[in-house]
């Protein structure tokens, strides 16, 4: 083989190896702290449109096979903030325990030189047992046989606390789904947007004033619902994630 041919062959090999290396997906195996903000818009009688944000902190485990992933997400904390600051909605730990771990599938693909993380929609129903979590209508009565006391407090469904100008509890069933799409900024961080929806039916409340169900929908500006996932050491507990600001803020 002549010198020119040898050089050409060497360059071709280097180019091939470089292309292969760039297309090999990074490993996302392991544990992650994920914080997501879901911004919603509600129509409240007399008041009108009200903007709220729900910030959820989750412990996530990912198991990878090539470009495919299995994702298990467990809520650590949820905080709700609203433009109406005279009333505060509190999500108790028992509610989070009732939600438990949600399983989803995801995939990573290289697009325009960046690795894109796509987590398919996953649904969770809390406070009721449905045959089809996606399609079956939620119960509207505590007498519905599908309703159960998910947080073991003696009330139907799950309980949400209301504090402020009006104190009390709401007992409800909930269906929520989320889907994530983000970009790997490094092998240890993913950031992007959240598609989501939440449906609730109030079964009962400690006050008649808490039984109303304002119409709520995701904010039309999709950029206002976002997430960041950060890799954490194996064995990190929810309590550690919640008290570490760099892990529980966007």
N, C-alpha and C positions, 0 to 999 in steps of 0.2 A: 504493500500500500504506500503511495507517495505521501510526501509531507502534507500537501494541501488536503488530500483525502483524509489523512489522519486527523488533521485539525478540524475539518468539517464534521467528521464522525464524533469527535470529542465534544464539539459545541452542540451537536444535535442531542447527544446523551445528556449533557448538562441542562439543556433546555427542557428535555422531557422530564428529567428528575425534578426540576424546579416547578414545572406545571403540576406534576403529581403531588408535590409537597403542598402547594397552595390549595389544592382541591381536597386535601385530607381534612375532614372536619375536626375542630377542636373538641377536646373531651369536656363535657358538662356533667359527667358523673359526680355524684356527691350531694352535699347539703348546701342550701341557699337560704338567705333571708330575703324575702320579697315584700316590698311595700307598694301598695297600689292605692290611687286616689280615684274615686268614682264621683263625678260631679253630676248632680241631678237638678231638674227643674220641676217644681210642684205648683199646682194651681190651688191656692188656699182661699176659701170663701172670704169676702170682704178685703183681705190683704192683697190678693192677686198672685203674681208669679214670685216664687221664693226659690233661691238657689241654695243648695246644700252640698256638702262634700262628705263622703264617707271614706275614711282612711283606714285601710286594713293592713295589718302586719302578719305575715305568714311564714311558717317554717316549711321549706320545700325540699323534697328529696327527688333527685333525677337519676334515672338509670338509662344508660345510652347503649344503643346497638347501631353502629354506623351513624347514619344521619337521623335515625329515629330515636325518640325518647319516651319513656314512661315517667309521668310527673305526679307526685303525691303531695298535696298541699293541705296543711293544717293551720287554722287560724290561731294566732297568738293574742291579738288585741284588735278591737275595732273602735274608732272614735268618729262620732258624727257631729258636724258643725253646720249651723244654719244661719241665715240672715236674721231669723227671728231668735234673738239671743235671750229672750225672757223665759224660754222653755228649752230644756236640754234632754235629748234622748240618750239613754245609757244602755249599752249592751252588756249584760252580765256575763261572767265567766261561764255560768251554766248554759247560756245560749251558745257560746262558742264550743263548749264540750258536746252539745247536742248536734251541732253542725258536723263536727268530726273531720275526718280526712276525705278530701275529694280527689278522685283519680282522673287524670287526663292523659292524652297523647300529644306529642309535639314533634317537630321536625326542624332541622337546621339546614339551610341551603346557602350556597355562596352566590350572591347577586351583586354584580358590579363591584367585585373586589371586597365585599363585606359579607360577613356571616349573619344571616337573618334567622331569627328564632320565631317559629310560628306554633303557638299552642292552640289546638282545636277547641271549640266550645265544649265546656263541661257543665253539667247541671247538678244542683243540689236542692233537695226538698227537705225542709225541717218542720217537724210538728205533725206530719201526716205520712202515711204509707200509700203511695200510688202505684198502680200497675205500670203506668208509663209516665215517668217523671217529666218528660217533655210536653206531652199532649193532654194528659188528664186534667180536667178543671180542678182547681183547689177547693177544698171544703169551705163552706161558708157558715157552718153551724158546728158547735161543739158536740152535737148529737150525732154527727156523721161518724160512722164506724171507722173511717180511715184516719180519724184524728186520734192522737195519743199524747200523753204528757211527756214530751221529749226531754225536758230539763228536770223532771222529777220534783216539781214544786207543788203538786196537787192541783194544778190548773191545766186546762187544755192547751195543746200546742206548745209554744215557747213564750216566755215572758220577756217583755221589754219595759224598762223603767222610764218614767217621765219625771223630770225634776225641774223646779223653778216656780213660775207663776202658778202652775197647776201640777200637783204631785199625784202620782198614781202608777198603775201598771196596765199594760195592754197585753192581751193573750192572743196570739196569732199563729197562722201557718205561713210559710214563706217558700217561694221557689226563686232561685237565682242562678244565673249562668254567666260565665265569663270566658273570654277568649283573648289571648295575648299575641301581640306581634311587636318584636323589637330587634335591635341590632346589638351584636356583641361589640362593646367598646374595648374589651380586653377579654382574656380567657376567664376572668373572674367577675365580670359585670355585664348585665344585659339591661337595656332601657328601651322603652317604647310606649305604645298605646294599648288601652284596654277597651274591648267591646264588651258590653254587659247589658243585663236587664234584671230587674227584681220585681216580683209580683207578691203581694201580701193580701191576706184576708183576715180581718179582725174578727175573732170568734167571741170575744168578751172584753170588758175593761172594768176597772174599779170606779170609773165615772162615765156617765153618759156622754160627757164632752170629749172623751178620748176614743169614742167608737167610730168617729168619722174617718173616712179613707180618702184623703185628697189625691187627685190624679197626679201621678209622678212618672217622669220619663227621663232617660239619659239626656244630658245637656246636648243640644245640637252641635256645639263645637266639640268635635271628637278629640281635639288636642287637650281638652280639659280633663280627660280621664286617662291617666298615665301610670306606668309602673317602673320600678327599678328592682332588679334582682342582683344580690351580691353574694359571692361564694363565702361560706363560713366553715370553720373547722368541724370535722366530724364529731358528733356528740353535743353540739351546741344546743342548749335548751331555749324554749320560748322566753323564759324569764330573762335570759341573758340578752336575747335579741331586743326585747321591749325596752330594756334599760340602757341600750347602747345607741346613742343618737345617730351615728353614721350608718346604722343598719335599719333604723325605723323612720327615716326621712327620705324624701325624693332627692 
